[in-house]
């Protein structure tokens, strides 16, 4: 039976861009196996349940296949299956962040002298 290190599999499945980033994520507790923190050198097997936190996104996945080589994204997506609840939660958070951004409109021109003073004053409460 083939076994692969956890950090290598996360890199091969394209959750992290480099193996060192994958190792760092595991060491800082952003990856759990079966609800428990794991070491980067932990042996991963097909059927394991993972919880991966990447930025603001949380993936709850099941390992379907093992690989220790990085391959195209279409092949890497066959290594795991994400739960529907996890996918729905990620989509809901993505929609919420997009809605929060819709209210922001950048200014059309550069700030004038008075506006620059007000902007600087925001950092220093005693300035006004």
FENCOR-V857716 format. One record per helix or strand of 3 or more residues. SS is the DSSP state (helix for helix, strand for strand). FROM is the first residue (numbers start at 0). TO is the last residue. If there is no record, write none. Layout:
BEGIN
((SS;FROM;TO) (SS;FROM;TO))
END
This chain:
BEGIN
((helix;5;11) (helix;18;26) (strand;30;32) (strand;48;53) (strand;56;62) (helix;72;78) (strand;79;81) (helix;83;101) (helix;112;122) (helix;124;126))
END
